[in-house]
Amino acid sequence: MILTTPPNVVLDSANVLMDEARVLNDCAQRLCSNETSRQGYQKAIDLMLSSLECGGKIVVTGVGKSGKISEKIVATMLSTGTSAAFLHPVEAMHGDLGAVNSNDVVLALSYSGNTEELMRIVPSLNHRGVPIIGLGGNSKSQLAKASSAWIDAFVHREASEIPAPTSSTTLALALGDAIALTLAKQRKFTTHGFALNHPGGSLGRRLLLKVKECMVPSQKVAAVEANASLDVVIMEMTRHPKGGGVVVVRPGTTKTSHNGLLTGPNGNKIEQEPSPPSSAASTDDTTTIGSSSSSEVGDNGGDSVVDHGPGVMVSSTTSNNKNGHVIGVITHSNIHCILKTAARESVFDIRACDIMTPEPVVCSTEELATDALRVMVEKNPLGKELPLLPVIDGKDKRGTWCGVVTLKDLQELF
């Protein structure tokens, strides 16, 4: 038999949501305008704060659906810095009342206010001198009379003709959230404290993960100097695709020798001849980066020099560029744009400094990854997302770079 969806099923579901929304709105209006409701809620908060200041906890109890809501309220309180515990009334009658201390306060949930299992533990709580806060829909009930404070959770009707707890449990859950967040605010519980209570999952990553823990290290990022030719830029980008682009750096260890040539940390000469013409870049004699004909200069210098034709030597920028200062970035979009617009015969006369974005936005290793993501989405003056951010070592953003964070990686994380 094939079941068909009635045409009014979506409307019926929407009506349930609107009914429950009205219940929440009605309760909020009573808290604002009804003196009895406002005083009851205020006294309940005061009792809870007093208990917490004395080292006590909020013991939440309820049976059936109210018990399920009670457990959720406890979970929310714990995550927002409030000491809390769930107590099942039936188990309480068989020894679990030992978990309740004299400096605790009990939050009891019962819509009718006359739940038999719940009322059985009231005398024991009174004997211990533990204040009871009732939360329900009947202010004239046994629970309301036994409570030191009453939280108004009245609903005119449930969300259906079927008398299943729906609107009433939704309101109880929402009031539990309001109580938990009110307590957190009054006790100055911070986002950092919330993060410490959520070290795992998406929430933990969002609140605790730092840039240094998710960045691509500089050893795996394409890096060139400002005078590097376009073919070097493209080859470096191809060799290191994880970085999402090319970082243009001013090497931190490079210095000028007495004859005007740039030298590496061990005195190795780094030739800075003009970029090769397009003919040199396209001949069969051209040696590309990473080929077997690339020669190393010095024993420990780490400067790999590539022959791009007669008289033209270009550094492939290894150790020097991996700890220098960022002066620009080149993205895939920059490459695509220049290849579309530049004349074919002069394309390899183009240098990195001609197409880079100068003085790029950077981030620190100590920043939260979510802050870096927000910057990448919001900071581009052209309204486009930034595909990568160079990462600067330490909190001083004028320091040397140590890697990049990419938009793709952060979007996958969050």
C-alpha positions in Angstrom: 0.0 0.0 0.0 1.4 3.4 -1.0 0.9 6.1 1.5 0.4 9.6 0.2 1.2 12.8 2.2 -2.0 14.7 2.9 -1.8 18.2 1.4 -2.3 19.9 4.8 0.5 18.1 6.6 3.0 21.0 6.3 0.4 23.5 7.4 -0.4 21.3 10.5 3.2 21.2 11.4 3.6 24.9 11.0 0.6 25.5 13.3 2.3 23.4 16.0 5.4 25.5 15.8 3.3 28.7 15.9 1.3 27.5 18.9 4.5 26.7 20.8 6.0 30.1 19.8 2.9 31.8 21.2 3.3 30.0 24.5 6.9 31.2 24.8 5.8 34.8 23.9 3.0 34.7 26.5 5.4 33.6 29.2 7.8 36.3 28.3 5.0 38.9 28.5 4.0 37.7 31.9 7.6 38.0 33.2 7.7 41.6 32.0 4.2 42.7 33.1 2.9 40.4 35.7 4.2 41.2 39.2 3.6 37.8 40.6 5.4 36.0 37.8 8.3 38.5 37.9 8.7 38.2 41.7 8.6 34.4 41.6 11.3 34.2 38.9 13.5 36.8 40.7 13.3 35.0 44.0 14.2 31.7 42.3 17.3 33.2 40.7 18.3 34.8 44.1 17.9 31.4 45.8 20.1 29.7 43.2 22.8 32.4 43.3 22.9 32.2 47.1 23.3 28.4 47.0 26.1 28.6 44.4 27.9 31.3 46.4 27.9 29.0 49.4 29.4 26.2 47.4 26.1 24.4 46.7 24.5 23.2 43.5 21.2 23.2 41.7 19.5 19.8 42.0 16.9 19.5 39.2 14.2 16.8 39.5 11.2 15.6 37.6 9.3 12.5 36.4 8.4 11.4 32.9 8.7 14.2 30.3 9.6 16.7 33.0 12.4 14.4 34.0 13.8 14.5 30.5 13.6 18.3 30.4 15.3 18.3 33.9 18.3 16.4 32.5 18.6 18.8 29.6 18.5 21.8 32.0 21.3 20.2 34.1 23.4 19.7 31.0 23.0 23.3 30.0 23.8 24.5 33.5 27.0 22.4 33.6 28.2 23.7 30.3 27.6 27.3 31.3 29.5 27.1 34.6 26.8 26.3 37.1 27.2 23.3 39.4 24.1 21.1 38.9 22.9 17.5 39.2 19.8 15.6 38.2 17.8 13.7 40.8 15.2 11.1 39.9 12.4 11.3 42.5 11.9 7.5 42.6 15.7 6.8 43.0 15.7 9.6 45.6 13.3 7.6 47.8 15.8 4.7 47.7 19.0 6.4 48.7 19.8 9.0 46.1 18.7 11.8 48.4 22.2 11.5 49.9 23.4 13.5 47.0 21.5 16.6 48.3 23.4 18.8 50.7 22.0 21.5 53.0 23.5 24.3 50.9 21.9 23.0 47.7 18.7 24.2 46.2 16.1 22.0 44.4 14.4 22.9 41.2 11.4 20.7 40.8 9.5 20.4 37.5 5.9 19.3 37.4 3.3 20.9 35.2 0.4 19.7 37.4 2.3 20.4 40.5 0.8 17.3 42.1 3.1 14.5 40.8 2.9 11.8 43.4 6.5 10.6 43.1 7.8 14.1 43.3 5.7 15.1 46.3 7.0 12.1 48.3 10.5 13.6 48.6 9.3 17.0 49.7 9.2 16.2 53.5 12.8 14.9 53.4 14.0 18.1 51.6 12.2 20.2 54.2 13.8 18.2 56.9 17.2 19.0 55.5 16.3 22.7 55.2 16.8 22.6 51.4 14.9 25.3 49.5 12.5 24.1 46.8 11.8 26.0 43.6 8.8 24.8 41.8 8.3 25.2 38.0 4.9 24.3 36.6 1.6 25.5 35.4 -0.6 25.3 38.5 0.2 28.0 41.0 -2.3 26.5 43.5 -0.8 23.0 43.5 0.8 21.1 46.3 4.2 21.7 44.8 3.6 25.5 44.6 2.5 25.6 48.2 5.6 23.6 49.3 8.0 25.8 47.3 10.1 28.8 48.5 9.7 30.3 45.0 7.4 29.5 42.1 8.3 29.9 38.4 5.2 30.4 36.2 5.1 27.9 33.3 1.4 28.0 32.6 0.1 27.2 29.0 -3.4 27.7 27.8 -3.3 24.4 26.0 -1.0 21.9 24.4 -0.1 22.1 20.7 -2.6 19.4 19.7 -6.0 17.9 20.6 -4.0 15.0 21.9 -3.1 15.9 25.5 0.6 14.9 25.1 3.0 17.3 26.8 4.2 19.5 24.0 3.8 23.2 24.5 4.2 22.8 28.3 7.5 20.9 27.9 8.8 23.3 25.3 8.1 26.2 27.8 9.8 24.3 30.6 12.9 23.7 28.5 13.0 27.4 27.4 12.7 28.5 31.0 15.5 26.2 31.9 17.7 27.8 29.2 16.7 31.3 30.5 17.6 30.3 34.1 21.0 28.7 33.1 22.0 31.7 31.0 20.9 34.2 33.6 23.0 32.4 36.3 26.0 32.4 33.9 25.7 36.1 33.2 25.3 37.0 36.9 28.3 34.9 37.8 30.3 36.5 34.9 30.9 33.2 33.1 32.9 33.8 30.0 33.1 32.3 26.5 36.6 31.0 27.5 35.1 29.1 30.4 32.5 27.7 28.0 35.2 26.6 25.7 37.1 24.8 28.5 33.9 22.8 29.2 33.6 21.9 25.5 37.1 20.7 24.4 35.7 18.3 21.8 33.7 18.5 18.7 32.8 21.5 16.6 32.2 23.8 19.6 35.6 23.0 21.0 37.4 23.7 17.7 35.5 26.9 17.3 36.3 28.2 20.7 39.8 26.8 21.4 41.6 26.0 18.1 44.5 28.4 17.4 46.0 29.3 14.1 49.3 27.6 14.9 47.4 24.3 15.3 45.8 24.3 11.8 48.2 26.3 9.6 50.2 24.9 6.7 53.9 25.2 7.8 56.2 27.4 5.7 58.1 24.3 4.5 55.0 23.2 2.6 54.1 26.7 1.2 55.3 28.2 -2.1 57.5 31.2 -1.3 59.5 33.5 -3.7 61.3 36.8 -3.6 59.8 39.9 -5.2 62.0 39.7 -8.3 61.2 36.1 -9.1 59.9 35.6 -12.7 56.4 34.3 -13.4 57.6 30.8 -14.4 59.3 30.5 -11.0 56.1 31.6 -9.3 54.0 29.1 -11.2 56.4 26.2 -10.6 56.6 27.0 -6.9 52.9 27.1 -6.7 52.7 23.7 -8.4 55.3 22.2 -6.1 53.4 23.4 -3.0 49.7 23.3 -3.7 48.6 23.0 0.0 49.3 26.7 0.6 46.7 27.9 -1.7 49.0 30.5 -3.3 52.4 32.0 -3.1 53.9 34.1 -0.3 56.3 36.8 -1.5 58.9 37.5 1.1 61.9 39.6 1.8 64.4 37.0 3.1 65.3 37.6 6.7 68.8 36.1 6.4 69.8 37.6 3.1 72.4 40.5 3.0 74.3 42.5 0.5 78.0 41.7 0.1 80.7 44.2 -0.7 80.4 43.7 -4.4 76.6 44.3 -4.4 75.5 40.7 -4.8 73.0 39.1 -2.4 74.4 36.4 -0.3 72.8 33.7 1.9 73.5 32.9 5.6 76.7 31.1 4.7 78.0 33.7 2.3 76.6 31.7 -0.7 76.1 33.9 -3.7 72.5 34.3 -4.9 72.4 35.7 -8.4 69.7 38.3 -9.0 69.9 38.6 -12.8 66.8 39.8 -14.8 64.0 37.3 -15.4 64.5 35.1 -18.5 62.8 36.2 -21.7 60.0 34.1 -23.0 62.3 32.5 -25.6 64.7 31.3 -22.8 61.8 30.0 -20.8 60.5 27.9 -23.7 63.7 26.4 -25.2 64.6 22.8 -24.7 67.8 23.7 -22.8 65.7 25.3 -20.0 66.0 23.6 -16.6 62.9 23.7 -14.5 62.8 23.8 -10.7 63.1 20.4 -9.2 64.9 18.9 -12.2 68.1 16.8 -11.9 70.2 19.6 -13.3 69.5 22.0 -10.4 72.7 22.6 -8.5 73.1 23.3 -4.8 75.3 26.2 -3.7 77.4 25.5 -0.6 77.3 22.5 1.7 74.8 23.8 4.3 73.3 26.9 2.7 70.2 25.2 1.3 70.0 27.7 -1.6 69.0 25.7 -4.7 69.9 27.6 -7.8 68.1 26.9 -11.1 69.6 27.5 -14.6 67.0 29.2 -16.8 69.3 29.8 -19.8 72.7 31.3 -20.5 73.7 33.8 -17.9 70.4 33.6 -16.0 70.4 32.1 -12.5 67.4 32.3 -10.2 67.2 31.2 -6.6 64.4 28.7 -5.9 64.2 30.2 -2.4 64.5 27.5 0.2 65.7 28.4 3.7 65.9 32.1 3.1 62.3 32.5 2.1 61.0 30.2 4.7 61.9 32.6 7.5 61.7 36.0 5.9 59.3 38.9 6.1 56.0 38.8 4.1 55.7 41.7 1.6 52.9 40.2 -0.6 50.9 37.2 -1.6 50.0 35.8 -5.0 46.8 33.8 -5.4 45.5 31.6 -8.2 43.3 34.4 -9.3 46.3 36.7 -9.7 47.9 34.1 -12.0 44.8 33.5 -14.1 44.2 37.2 -14.5 47.7 37.9 -15.7 47.8 34.9 -18.1 44.6 36.2 -19.7 45.6 39.8 -20.1 49.4 39.8 -20.7 51.0 39.6 -24.1 52.2 36.1 -24.8 55.7 37.1 -25.8 56.3 39.1 -22.6 54.5 36.9 -20.0 57.6 35.6 -18.5 59.1 39.1 -18.2 56.6 39.5 -15.4 57.9 39.4 -11.9 56.3 38.4 -8.6 56.2 42.0 -7.4 54.1 43.0 -10.5 51.2 40.8 -9.7 51.3 40.3 -5.9 49.0 41.9 -3.4 51.4 44.1 -1.4 51.1 44.5 2.4 48.7 41.6 2.7 46.4 40.9 5.7 48.2 38.6 8.1 47.4 36.7 11.3 49.3 35.6 14.3 50.0 32.0 15.5 48.3 32.8 18.7 45.0 34.0 17.2 41.9 31.8 17.2 41.3 30.0 14.0 37.7 31.4 13.9 39.1 34.9 14.1 41.3 34.2 11.1 38.3 32.8 9.2 36.3 35.9 9.9 39.1 38.1 8.7 39.3 36.1 5.5 35.6 36.5 4.8 35.3 40.2 5.8 38.6 42.0 5.2 39.0 41.9 1.4 38.2 45.4 0.2 37.0 44.0 -3.1 34.3 42.0 -1.3 35.8 38.7 -2.2 37.0 36.1 0.3 40.7 35.9 1.0 42.0 32.4 0.0 44.9 32.5 2.4 46.5 34.4 5.2 50.2 34.4 6.0 50.9 33.5 9.6 53.4 35.5 11.6 55.2 33.8 14.4 54.1 35.1 17.8 51.8 38.0 18.7 54.0 40.7 17.0 52.7 40.8 13.4 55.9 42.4 12.3 57.9 39.2 12.9 58.9 36.5 10.4 56.3 34.3 8.8 56.0 30.6 9.6 53.1 29.3 7.4 49.7 30.1 6.1 46.1 29.3 6.9 43.8 28.7 4.0 40.1 29.5 3.6 39.4 25.9 2.3 40.9 24.3 5.4 39.1 26.6 7.9 35.8 26.1 6.1 36.2 22.4 6.4 36.9 22.7 10.1 34.0 25.0 10.9 
